[in-house]
Amino acid sequence: MSVRTRPEDEVPVDAGSGNGHRHVLLVGALEGSVGKVAPMLRRAEFDVHAVDATDFVPDLVMGTSFELLIVGYPAPQIDIGTLLDAVRDPTSGSRNAGLLLLAEPGFLEAAQSLVALGANRAVGMDWATSRLWQAIGDLLDVAPRVAMRALVYADVEVQGGRDRSLYQTVNLSVSGMLLRGAEQFAPGARFDLLFCLPADPRPIEGTAEIVRRASGEREGVQGLGIRFLHLREDGRFRIERFISSRLL
């Protein structure tokens, strides 16, 4: 599946071509936040299964294989911790599923704290549809990652000027990076970046977006997960070549 970020609030109707047998479970009332993504998933030819948030859901994911779970948050009728444990249980049919929390306004920070406990991503239901779709695409198409140690200069625009920070990379994929460093920027912040690949003195420049905070308990590093929005010139090609050389 190829998912492209679009500036307008639009979902590509052909994004799921050939993926008609991918199963997505929507947990929560369809008239709420989860209902916002159901039509675009069906237009992209995914098999969409919608259930209420009840105590039955952990048993369902234990016994059924889903590629993606989208859970409306908050969900007072269900224990989210129990659901996360069920998804990541070694015997779960959905152990490798991406888990996206779709938070109501005012609950995004609380939802993001659950990434450390087994969720993959938390996004706000009031985000533009294109950004929701990008998050879904990120979880369905996980790019190969390789370990890499390099310095990244992040230049974030703030009120009255720019804030420059220095991070160390933990790993790299064609779609983004995991960075070790201060967490002063919130998910959703966009910034310019510059870094060099090992043994390649020519810098890669572009723009990126912070998609999550990294958890020391879960990943052994405090920092930020970022997604590339744009890489100048041949930056993407050079990253692909570097990753391919490390995977051989």
Backbone bond lengths (Angstrom), bond angles and torsions (degrees), N, CA, C in turn:
res aa  C-N    CA-C-N  psi(-1)  N-CA   C-N-CA  omega(-1)  CA-C   N-CA-C  phi
1 M - - - 1.464 - - 1.512 109.67 -
2 S 1.296 116.16 132.44 1.451 120.99 177.98 1.510 109.21 -110.36
3 V 1.322 115.93 120.35 1.456 121.28 -179.15 1.511 108.97 -116.75
4 R 1.315 117.46 123.71 1.448 121.81 -179.57 1.514 109.43 -111.50
5 T 1.318 116.36 138.47 1.454 120.57 175.41 1.515 109.02 -76.89
6 R 1.327 117.24 128.78 1.447 121.33 -179.65 1.516 109.42 -116.08
7 P 1.340 116.33 144.77 1.457 118.22 -178.80 1.506 112.43 -68.33
8 E 1.333 117.99 -29.39 1.449 120.03 179.45 1.515 110.46 -86.84
9 D 1.321 116.38 164.98 1.458 121.51 -178.44 1.515 108.21 -82.81
10 E 1.341 116.23 77.36 1.454 121.42 -170.65 1.505 109.54 -139.99
11 V 1.323 116.28 146.95 1.453 121.78 176.89 1.518 108.73 -113.29
12 P 1.327 119.02 128.59 1.457 120.75 178.50 1.516 111.09 -69.36
13 V 1.339 117.78 119.90 1.458 120.44 -173.31 1.514 111.82 -71.06
14 D 1.348 119.14 -17.63 1.452 121.22 -177.92 1.511 112.55 -101.21
15 A 1.327 117.95 11.51 1.470 120.52 -172.51 1.509 112.75 -64.49
16 G 1.310 118.32 -27.00 1.460 119.60 -177.09 1.503 113.83 -102.58
17 S 1.316 117.97 18.89 1.450 121.29 -177.37 1.520 111.29 -53.20
18 G 1.332 115.79 126.89 1.454 120.52 179.39 1.510 113.92 85.26
19 N 1.328 119.00 0.83 1.457 121.15 -176.21 1.525 111.45 -114.23
20 G 1.332 117.52 31.07 1.447 120.91 -174.40 1.510 113.94 -62.57
21 H 1.339 118.70 -17.09 1.456 120.63 -177.95 1.522 112.57 -102.29
22 R 1.326 117.13 15.16 1.453 119.43 173.22 1.518 108.78 -84.72
23 H 1.328 115.46 130.00 1.457 120.77 -173.14 1.523 110.30 -103.57
24 V 1.303 115.55 127.65 1.457 123.27 179.48 1.526 108.38 -119.68
25 L 1.315 116.21 130.15 1.461 121.38 177.69 1.524 109.35 -104.51
26 L 1.325 116.81 123.15 1.456 122.73 175.28 1.522 108.28 -102.10
27 V 1.318 116.05 122.74 1.462 121.39 -177.55 1.520 108.81 -112.20
28 G 1.327 116.37 114.96 1.457 121.32 -179.46 1.514 110.82 133.57
29 A 1.318 116.36 163.19 1.458 121.09 -177.93 1.527 110.27 -63.04
30 L 1.315 116.95 131.60 1.458 120.50 -176.64 1.522 112.91 -66.94
31 E 1.336 116.99 -22.70 1.459 117.28 178.13 1.531 111.39 -78.15
32 G 1.322 117.82 -7.49 1.462 122.27 178.45 1.514 110.92 -94.22
33 S 1.332 115.31 -149.71 1.460 120.72 -173.39 1.515 112.64 -62.96
34 V 1.327 117.79 -37.89 1.456 120.83 -176.92 1.525 111.03 -63.51
35 G 1.319 116.23 -32.15 1.459 119.79 -179.85 1.508 113.35 -61.63
36 K 1.311 118.05 -20.66 1.466 121.70 -179.08 1.516 112.51 -66.86
37 V 1.316 117.45 -31.07 1.460 120.24 -176.13 1.517 113.10 -96.86
38 A 1.338 118.33 -14.72 1.466 120.23 -176.86 1.521 113.00 -58.99
39 P 1.343 119.80 -48.54 1.472 118.59 -177.67 1.521 113.28 -61.81
40 M 1.349 117.81 -40.39 1.461 118.17 -176.68 1.526 111.15 -71.48
41 L 1.320 117.81 -30.20 1.458 119.68 176.00 1.524 110.82 -68.20
42 R 1.339 116.14 -40.12 1.460 119.18 179.09 1.526 110.95 -68.53
43 R 1.336 117.46 -37.54 1.466 119.67 177.31 1.520 110.84 -63.89
44 A 1.335 116.36 -30.18 1.471 120.91 178.81 1.527 111.70 -86.50
45 E 1.339 116.78 10.76 1.464 123.68 171.84 1.522 114.01 68.59
46 F 1.324 117.38 32.93 1.454 120.89 170.34 1.521 109.61 -89.08
47 D 1.322 116.43 151.61 1.462 121.33 172.41 1.525 107.56 -82.34
48 V 1.313 116.77 110.28 1.462 122.45 -174.27 1.520 109.51 -102.76
49 H 1.319 115.94 126.03 1.454 122.68 177.66 1.530 107.68 -118.08
50 A 1.311 117.63 122.03 1.456 121.70 -175.98 1.524 110.19 -115.44
51 V 1.327 115.56 130.49 1.464 120.80 178.75 1.519 109.14 -135.93
52 D 1.322 115.79 157.01 1.463 120.02 172.99 1.523 109.32 -73.63
53 A 1.325 116.03 156.98 1.468 121.42 177.99 1.525 108.61 -79.67
54 T 1.331 116.01 94.68 1.457 121.68 -179.31 1.529 109.18 -131.29
55 D 1.323 116.29 173.66 1.464 121.50 179.04 1.527 112.55 -65.15
56 F 1.332 117.40 -10.11 1.455 121.21 179.70 1.533 112.20 -76.36
57 V 1.328 117.36 -22.47 1.471 121.17 -172.10 1.532 112.72 -61.81
58 P 1.350 120.98 -45.56 1.476 118.92 178.24 1.521 113.08 -55.65
59 D 1.329 118.00 -40.04 1.464 120.42 177.39 1.525 111.12 -65.66
60 L 1.331 116.20 -36.57 1.460 120.42 179.92 1.522 111.36 -62.65
61 V 1.345 117.89 -46.79 1.463 119.79 -177.80 1.526 111.89 -73.25
62 M 1.338 116.67 -25.70 1.461 118.85 175.79 1.525 111.07 -66.61
63 G 1.329 116.49 -35.46 1.454 120.03 -173.83 1.516 115.25 -101.89
64 T 1.330 118.49 -1.97 1.466 121.82 -175.34 1.516 109.79 -131.69
65 S 1.319 116.09 143.14 1.460 120.66 179.67 1.527 109.93 -92.99
66 F 1.335 115.76 118.18 1.457 122.66 173.51 1.524 108.67 -120.25
67 E 1.335 116.51 146.14 1.456 120.17 175.84 1.527 111.81 -84.50
68 L 1.336 116.31 -25.29 1.458 120.50 -177.08 1.516 109.73 -150.79
69 L 1.341 115.91 137.62 1.455 122.95 172.49 1.521 108.24 -117.01
70 I 1.321 116.61 129.37 1.454 122.09 175.03 1.519 107.14 -118.29
71 V 1.330 115.78 117.78 1.461 121.36 -172.36 1.517 109.59 -117.47
72 G 1.318 116.79 123.37 1.453 120.43 175.02 1.518 110.49 -68.22
73 Y 1.334 116.59 137.99 1.462 121.07 -177.20 1.529 109.45 -133.34
74 P 1.366 117.32 133.54 1.460 127.42 4.16 1.527 111.95 -77.86
75 A 1.324 114.58 159.26 1.464 121.50 177.95 1.520 107.66 -131.02
76 P 1.336 117.92 80.91 1.464 121.03 -172.77 1.524 113.96 -63.22
77 Q 1.345 117.73 -17.89 1.462 119.30 -178.06 1.533 112.59 -81.69
78 I 1.331 116.92 -4.58 1.458 119.55 -176.40 1.518 109.69 -137.72
79 D 1.323 117.16 146.72 1.452 122.57 175.82 1.535 107.86 -83.88
80 I 1.328 117.06 108.16 1.463 121.17 -176.30 1.527 111.17 -61.13
81 G 1.335 116.85 -37.44 1.458 119.80 178.57 1.516 112.00 -60.91
82 T 1.325 116.91 -41.82 1.461 121.23 177.80 1.524 110.80 -63.95
83 L 1.344 116.33 -39.74 1.454 119.89 178.79 1.524 111.23 -64.95
84 L 1.342 117.30 -44.02 1.459 120.47 179.26 1.527 110.70 -62.53
85 D 1.318 117.02 -41.22 1.468 120.45 178.31 1.527 110.83 -62.22
86 A 1.329 116.93 -38.97 1.458 120.97 -179.01 1.522 110.99 -67.38
87 V 1.321 116.22 -40.80 1.466 119.71 -179.35 1.527 110.68 -64.71
88 R 1.321 117.88 -43.28 1.469 121.57 -174.42 1.530 114.03 -90.52
89 D 1.318 117.65 1.11 1.463 120.63 176.93 1.534 109.55 -59.61
90 P 1.344 118.12 138.10 1.476 120.23 -178.62 1.521 113.75 -56.71
91 T 1.335 118.19 -25.19 1.464 120.83 -179.03 1.523 112.76 -96.67
92 S 1.331 117.55 4.45 1.462 120.84 -176.60 1.521 111.40 -72.82
93 G 1.329 115.95 139.34 1.455 120.37 175.58 1.511 112.56 -68.02
94 S 1.334 117.48 -20.12 1.467 122.31 -178.37 1.518 112.14 -112.61
95 R 1.333 116.88 26.20 1.455 120.57 -174.73 1.529 112.60 -56.34
96 N 1.330 117.40 -36.30 1.458 121.38 -176.58 1.530 113.13 -95.00
97 A 1.309 116.71 9.29 1.466 119.78 -178.58 1.523 111.18 -71.58
98 G 1.328 116.21 145.53 1.449 119.71 168.29 1.518 109.30 -73.87
99 L 1.325 117.25 142.07 1.461 121.10 -178.97 1.522 108.95 -124.36
100 L 1.319 115.47 114.20 1.457 122.84 -176.85 1.522 109.20 -112.08
101 L 1.334 116.50 124.90 1.461 121.68 174.91 1.520 108.56 -95.28
102 L 1.312 116.52 124.76 1.462 122.56 -178.96 1.527 107.68 -106.27
103 A 1.337 115.39 103.17 1.463 121.00 -167.55 1.530 112.21 -91.98
104 E 1.319 114.64 137.93 1.454 121.20 172.00 1.535 108.93 -68.50
105 P 1.338 118.37 157.31 1.467 120.51 177.82 1.524 111.71 -53.72
106 G 1.327 115.56 133.25 1.457 121.19 -179.54 1.517 114.42 92.63
107 F 1.356 117.28 -7.08 1.465 120.30 -176.17 1.531 112.51 -119.19
108 L 1.340 117.33 8.46 1.459 119.13 -175.65 1.524 111.99 -65.42
109 E 1.316 118.17 -42.98 1.469 120.64 -178.64 1.524 110.90 -62.52
110 A 1.336 117.03 -41.76 1.465 120.38 178.56 1.526 110.49 -64.56
111 A 1.330 117.27 -39.11 1.462 120.47 178.84 1.521 110.83 -66.79
112 Q 1.330 117.03 -39.13 1.462 120.38 -179.38 1.520 112.11 -64.96
113 S 1.335 116.78 -27.97 1.467 119.35 178.48 1.522 111.72 -66.43
114 L 1.336 117.72 -19.16 1.461 121.76 -178.77 1.527 112.64 -82.35
115 V 1.337 117.23 -7.57 1.458 119.35 175.77 1.522 110.43 -60.96
116 A 1.328 116.15 -33.49 1.464 120.25 179.10 1.523 112.29 -68.22
117 L 1.331 117.91 -14.87 1.467 121.34 -175.19 1.523 113.14 -105.34
118 G 1.331 118.00 0.95 1.454 119.43 176.57 1.509 115.78 135.35
119 A 1.335 118.50 -15.45 1.465 119.62 173.91 1.524 109.10 -72.14
120 N 1.328 116.92 152.94 1.469 120.48 179.22 1.519 112.97 -92.97
121 R 1.321 116.89 -34.29 1.453 119.82 -174.65 1.522 108.92 -156.65
122 A 1.328 116.04 146.84 1.464 122.16 172.98 1.514 107.53 -127.91
123 V 1.325 116.48 127.69 1.461 121.72 -179.24 1.525 108.50 -131.29
124 G 1.325 115.63 162.31 1.455 120.50 -179.82 1.517 111.47 -92.74
125 M 1.330 116.50 137.61 1.460 119.02 -179.42 1.529 111.90 -66.75
126 D 1.348 117.16 -16.86 1.454 120.46 178.89 1.532 112.15 -89.89
127 W 1.341 117.18 3.12 1.459 119.48 174.46 1.524 109.54 -68.96
128 A 1.328 116.51 157.86 1.457 120.82 176.95 1.526 109.91 -59.45
129 T 1.325 115.80 146.02 1.459 120.66 -177.78 1.524 111.69 -56.51
130 S 1.332 117.19 -36.42 1.464 119.91 -179.93 1.522 111.67 -62.55
131 R 1.330 117.00 -34.89 1.471 120.12 179.41 1.531 110.66 -74.15
132 L 1.327 117.37 -36.87 1.460 119.77 175.18 1.525 109.99 -62.52
133 W 1.313 115.45 -43.17 1.459 119.73 -179.44 1.517 111.36 -64.34
134 Q 1.335 117.35 -38.09 1.458 120.57 178.52 1.522 110.60 -63.23
135 A 1.349 117.20 -41.37 1.462 120.60 178.69 1.521 110.48 -62.45
136 I 1.327 117.04 -41.07 1.461 120.81 177.78 1.522 110.15 -62.94
137 G 1.333 116.53 -45.48 1.455 120.08 179.25 1.513 113.17 -62.31
138 D 1.336 116.49 -37.19 1.468 120.44 179.05 1.523 111.05 -60.49
139 L 1.332 116.62 -38.30 1.462 120.39 -176.29 1.523 112.18 -79.89
140 L 1.317 117.60 -29.49 1.454 120.17 -179.73 1.521 112.08 -80.84
141 D 1.317 116.94 -28.01 1.462 121.54 -179.58 1.523 109.04 -121.94
142 V 1.318 116.58 82.06 1.460 120.92 -177.91 1.526 109.52 -81.75
143 A 1.317 116.28 117.09 1.467 120.69 -177.86 1.527 110.41 -74.82
144 P 1.353 118.12 147.02 1.466 120.95 175.82 1.528 110.83 -59.07
145 R 1.325 116.54 140.80 1.463 121.71 179.93 1.520 109.59 -119.84
146 V 1.324 115.07 145.09 1.459 120.32 175.51 1.523 108.32 -127.73
147 A 1.332 115.50 149.27 1.455 119.90 176.87 1.522 109.81 -67.23
148 M 1.322 116.12 140.78 1.462 119.99 178.17 1.519 108.74 -156.25
149 R 1.323 116.16 136.35 1.460 121.98 176.41 1.524 108.63 -112.84
150 A 1.296 116.10 112.65 1.462 122.02 178.30 1.516 108.18 -155.37
151 L 1.325 116.78 162.52 1.454 121.52 177.74 1.522 109.65 -95.61
152 V 1.335 114.41 139.21 1.462 121.21 179.27 1.521 108.55 -121.86
153 Y 1.318 115.54 127.11 1.458 120.96 174.58 1.522 108.51 -95.33
154 A 1.328 116.00 121.66 1.462 121.99 -179.49 1.519 109.24 -112.24
155 D 1.317 115.87 125.87 1.454 122.33 -176.63 1.526 108.18 -117.65
156 V 1.344 116.95 101.40 1.457 122.66 -174.41 1.517 110.27 -103.25
157 E 1.325 115.64 132.24 1.465 120.12 178.34 1.515 109.66 -79.26
158 V 1.323 116.85 124.48 1.460 122.70 177.88 1.521 108.19 -126.00
159 Q 1.319 114.87 169.61 1.459 119.08 -178.30 1.533 110.25 -60.05
160 G 1.293 114.94 122.95 1.459 119.80 177.59 1.510 115.29 87.10
161 G 1.339 118.47 4.13 1.458 119.28 178.79 1.512 112.26 161.41
162 R 1.341 116.06 -150.84 1.459 121.41 -178.52 1.520 109.49 -130.47
163 D 1.321 115.74 148.03 1.459 122.55 -178.76 1.520 107.66 -115.17
164 R 1.313 117.33 115.49 1.467 121.26 -178.20 1.524 109.79 -101.32
165 S 1.337 116.06 131.41 1.463 121.90 -179.51 1.525 109.18 -129.96
166 L 1.324 114.67 158.44 1.453 121.95 179.90 1.528 109.08 -119.36
167 Y 1.326 116.50 127.99 1.459 122.16 179.87 1.527 109.99 -125.52
168 Q 1.329 115.36 161.98 1.457 121.30 172.16 1.516 108.67 -113.05
169 T 1.312 117.06 133.22 1.460 119.78 179.39 1.529 110.52 -73.56
170 V 1.326 115.32 147.47 1.458 122.58 172.80 1.526 109.35 -106.12
171 N 1.331 116.12 -48.08 1.457 120.02 174.51 1.517 109.94 -148.22
172 L 1.327 115.05 168.97 1.462 121.75 -172.77 1.519 109.39 -140.12
173 S 1.328 116.30 139.64 1.454 122.50 169.24 1.517 107.86 -133.22
174 V 1.326 116.44 173.51 1.456 119.54 177.22 1.525 110.57 -64.20
175 S 1.322 116.76 -26.97 1.465 120.12 -175.94 1.517 114.11 -93.12
176 G 1.354 119.30 -17.78 1.451 118.97 -177.78 1.515 113.63 176.41
177 M 1.340 115.78 -163.21 1.466 122.74 -175.71 1.520 110.68 -143.83
178 L 1.320 114.98 157.96 1.458 122.17 164.50 1.520 106.85 -107.11
179 L 1.333 116.60 125.25 1.459 122.35 -174.93 1.525 111.23 -114.06
180 R 1.323 115.67 138.65 1.458 121.92 174.14 1.533 108.37 -97.09
181 G 1.326 116.30 130.06 1.460 118.75 178.98 1.518 112.08 156.67
182 A 1.319 115.94 -169.41 1.458 122.07 -177.36 1.523 110.41 -62.59
183 E 1.347 115.66 151.64 1.460 121.16 -176.12 1.523 111.71 -111.29
184 Q 1.326 117.28 35.64 1.456 118.72 -173.09 1.517 113.71 -71.75
185 F 1.333 117.78 -12.79 1.453 120.70 -179.59 1.522 110.45 -102.33
186 A 1.315 116.56 138.21 1.459 121.95 -176.61 1.522 110.89 -86.64
187 P 1.351 118.51 153.88 1.459 120.48 172.57 1.521 110.91 -53.35
188 G 1.318 114.80 138.80 1.453 120.82 -176.10 1.521 113.26 103.20
189 A 1.340 117.48 -20.80 1.465 120.70 179.15 1.523 110.09 -68.92
190 R 1.323 115.97 139.99 1.456 121.75 178.77 1.525 109.99 -113.16
191 F 1.322 116.75 148.80 1.452 119.41 -174.67 1.521 110.64 -155.91
192 D 1.334 115.62 161.13 1.461 122.21 171.71 1.523 108.27 -85.80
193 L 1.317 117.54 147.22 1.459 120.17 179.61 1.518 110.68 -139.29
194 L 1.329 114.00 158.66 1.457 122.50 178.75 1.515 107.83 -147.66
195 F 1.345 116.76 131.96 1.464 120.68 177.24 1.521 108.50 -157.75
196 C 1.325 115.04 164.56 1.463 121.65 178.18 1.526 109.47 -119.06
197 L 1.306 116.87 139.06 1.458 121.49 172.18 1.528 108.94 -76.66
198 P 1.339 117.87 150.85 1.462 120.20 177.37 1.525 111.53 -54.79
199 A 1.325 116.12 136.31 1.472 123.65 178.51 1.524 112.54 64.47
200 D 1.315 117.63 18.04 1.464 121.47 177.59 1.531 107.36 -132.26
201 P 1.330 118.52 101.23 1.460 121.22 -173.55 1.531 113.83 -72.59
202 R 1.332 117.20 -14.76 1.459 119.70 -177.00 1.529 109.15 -81.26
203 P 1.330 119.60 120.52 1.471 120.90 -174.93 1.520 112.70 -70.15
204 I 1.332 114.30 152.22 1.459 122.42 171.11 1.526 107.32 -101.64
205 E 1.313 116.56 129.61 1.452 121.54 -178.89 1.528 109.78 -123.64
206 G 1.322 115.44 152.44 1.456 119.47 178.08 1.505 111.62 174.65
207 T 1.320 115.78 -160.51 1.461 122.50 177.10 1.523 108.97 -126.20
208 A 1.331 115.39 152.67 1.464 120.80 -177.75 1.515 109.86 -146.11
209 E 1.324 114.66 169.33 1.462 121.90 178.62 1.525 109.35 -130.83
210 I 1.306 116.82 137.83 1.461 121.33 175.90 1.524 108.57 -78.69
211 V 1.327 117.15 123.34 1.456 120.73 -177.29 1.523 112.84 -106.37
212 R 1.337 117.50 -20.02 1.464 118.71 179.26 1.521 109.77 -166.60
213 R 1.323 115.85 162.63 1.458 122.46 169.71 1.521 108.78 -94.35
214 A 1.311 116.44 135.37 1.461 121.06 179.48 1.526 109.76 -80.90
215 S 1.317 115.46 143.62 1.457 121.95 -177.57 1.515 111.31 -101.56
216 G 1.331 117.03 129.95 1.450 120.86 176.47 1.511 112.19 -64.11
217 E 1.341 117.43 -35.05 1.462 120.98 -179.01 1.519 111.34 -70.16
218 R 1.342 116.18 -40.62 1.459 119.67 -174.77 1.520 112.91 -86.54
219 E 1.330 117.34 -37.69 1.448 120.84 -173.00 1.520 113.80 -117.25
220 G 1.326 117.60 -3.61 1.440 121.22 178.80 1.516 113.86 73.54
221 V 1.308 117.53 16.75 1.459 121.42 -178.90 1.514 109.43 -150.64
222 Q 1.325 116.38 138.93 1.457 121.76 171.87 1.519 107.59 -96.46
223 G 1.284 117.31 126.78 1.446 119.19 -178.81 1.502 112.05 173.54
224 L 1.341 116.43 -142.83 1.451 121.98 -172.06 1.525 111.06 -139.00
225 G 1.314 115.44 141.08 1.449 121.22 169.21 1.518 108.17 -97.18
226 I 1.335 117.09 129.33 1.461 120.09 -177.17 1.524 110.59 -124.63
227 R 1.327 115.36 154.94 1.458 123.11 176.34 1.522 108.27 -119.81
228 F 1.338 116.53 132.69 1.456 120.19 176.82 1.530 109.87 -70.50
229 L 1.313 116.24 131.83 1.454 121.39 172.94 1.517 111.52 -97.05
230 H 1.321 116.47 -38.59 1.462 121.73 -179.52 1.518 109.14 -157.21
231 L 1.318 116.55 134.19 1.457 122.88 175.18 1.518 107.78 -120.57
232 R 1.326 116.78 129.44 1.453 121.52 -174.48 1.532 111.39 -75.16
233 E 1.314 113.48 149.64 1.467 122.97 174.69 1.531 111.40 52.37
234 D 1.342 118.13 -123.62 1.462 120.80 -174.93 1.523 112.17 -98.96
235 G 1.340 117.72 24.08 1.466 120.88 -176.11 1.515 113.37 -57.62
236 R 1.328 117.85 -45.38 1.464 120.71 -178.77 1.527 110.86 -64.05
237 F 1.330 116.93 -42.90 1.466 120.63 179.53 1.529 110.85 -60.58
238 R 1.321 117.18 -42.15 1.467 120.44 -178.84 1.523 111.12 -67.78
239 I 1.328 117.42 -35.99 1.467 120.10 175.71 1.531 110.26 -65.83
240 E 1.330 116.97 -45.14 1.469 120.66 178.77 1.525 110.64 -58.87
241 R 1.331 116.83 -42.83 1.463 121.10 -179.83 1.524 110.86 -64.83
242 F 1.338 117.04 -40.93 1.457 120.54 179.77 1.529 110.69 -65.30
243 I 1.337 117.37 -45.14 1.461 120.26 -179.51 1.514 110.80 -63.98
244 S 1.335 116.79 -42.54 1.472 120.07 179.17 1.522 111.68 -59.16
245 S 1.343 116.69 -39.51 1.468 120.17 -179.19 1.525 111.32 -67.01
246 R 1.332 117.47 -30.18 1.469 120.90 -179.59 1.533 112.09 -82.35
247 L 1.327 117.08 -19.78 1.471 120.62 -178.04 1.515 112.10 -90.30
248 L 1.327 118.24 -11.04 1.457 121.61 -178.80 1.528 111.39 -68.61
